[in-house]
Amino acid sequence: MAEIQEKAAEQNLSVLPGNEKQVGYTVLPVPEGQGRFAFTGSVFLSRLTKLIAVNLLMVLFCSPLIVIFFMRVVRIAQLGAAGAFGDNLGIGYPAAPDTVGLAEQLMFNVDVLFYALAVAASLVAAVGLAGGMYCARKLVRSDDKLKLFGDFFTGVKQGYVSAAIACLLAFGGILLAVVIWDYAAVAMAAGESAGLWITLRVVVCIVAALLILFGLWIFAVGSNYRQSALGLLKNAATLGGGTFIPSVLFAALAAFPALLAFINQEILNFIIQIFYILVGGSAALLVWASFTDWAFDRYAGFTALQTERQEQTRKEALRAQTSEQDVMGLLLAESKHEFLSRAIRPLDEGTQIELLPDPFSLSDLEKLAQTRRTVAEESRAFAAEHAEEEKYKEYNSRFADREKSLQELDKKGKRKKFVPRSIADK
């Protein structure tokens, strides 16, 4: 099955099976008798410290975004304190200046600036998302030990492009929604039709949500598979559309703590902030990775193909090791071979032995004998020059052990039995 998929993948980077990216860990299926949802929960509890470490590394790369949104809050507070928002108290009648729509216009200006900066900063955050996703997938797919920095930056290498595309789509959609939302507020404050602008707000929020969902699937597909640009878009749309309702539910589940932040309650917001600093981002990626793995298993046989490929690799390595051991065992069973115990000078190097002329004389024989002595000396010099190479040292040490054991006596005065060692017994 794997060979067929690989041949198909060689000709088409728009298919998923056979184009799985190589991972540096052993992929395992979900344990029998345990649902994927429950298994993900057990992974979260049992590997919480690792998730916290991954999350802190992600926060480092998300810090530009955090700073931008903090500056936005500060800027809004500054404008609120300095603006003409005194409800006309003390300025007499008629009111001057006219403050209708001023607050909405200031909010619009602030949001356009800071959300545009957030789109640019998301390219830095994509580094954290790519590395965090690889670590989350390893934690949910494998029992291998997590190597924090090694695995994190392997994920960056494999998944940054798809993570960057996902971030641009998501934050681009958010920017679009915010711009339309704030401009609608300005328009309605100026007396324009509220029904039209409210409808437009709803439509643009739906579009932004779809862009975010599409970006999440681009992130998932690009992190797991080698794809062409067209294949990445096509498969993300196909998987997102084919699992639309579950995708919405699991995306909402992953983002649930962030959604609670819309509740205007200081203590709750503080708890949510601490949660995201410690483990929120990696926990969200763990949920999304587990869900997308289910989709990849169902529609592309991801785990089955990976485990089959890993088993083939293991068998080939074992076969090669066994073959090498068998060869050494046979060599040790025979006498020591001159051609295996030392380096042999290539025939086209050094002094060449010429054929005797016809007829030949005594001087020709003497010249031939001298040439043979020269060739023998060059051969010994060549062997001595390469004597320290590992393959010759290893071979000769085996026979040295054998000869030594044949001469040694045990406590009873009998010769010790020689037990051949293979190359694997280093």
Salt bridges, closest charged atoms under 4 A:
GLU6 OE2 - ARG309 NE 3.14
GLU20 OE1 - ARG309 NH2 3.57
ASP111 OD1 - ARG72 NE 2.63
ASP143 OD1 - ARG47 NH2 3.27
ASP151 OD2 - LYS138 NZ 2.75
ASP293 OD1 - ARG141 NH2 2.77
ASP297 OD2 - ARG36 NH2 3.05
GLU311 OE2 - ARG314 NH2 2.67
GLU338 OE2 - ARG342 NE 2.43
GLU377 OE1 - ARG380 NH2 2.85
GLU388 OE1 - LYS393 NZ 3.66
GLU389 OE2 - HIS386 ND1 2.58
GLU394 OE2 - ARG398 NH2 1.99
ASP401 OD2 - ARG421 NH2 2.23
GLU403 OE2 - ARG402 NH2 3.67
GLU408 OE2 - LYS404 NZ 3.92
GLU408 OE1 - LYS416 NZ 3.69
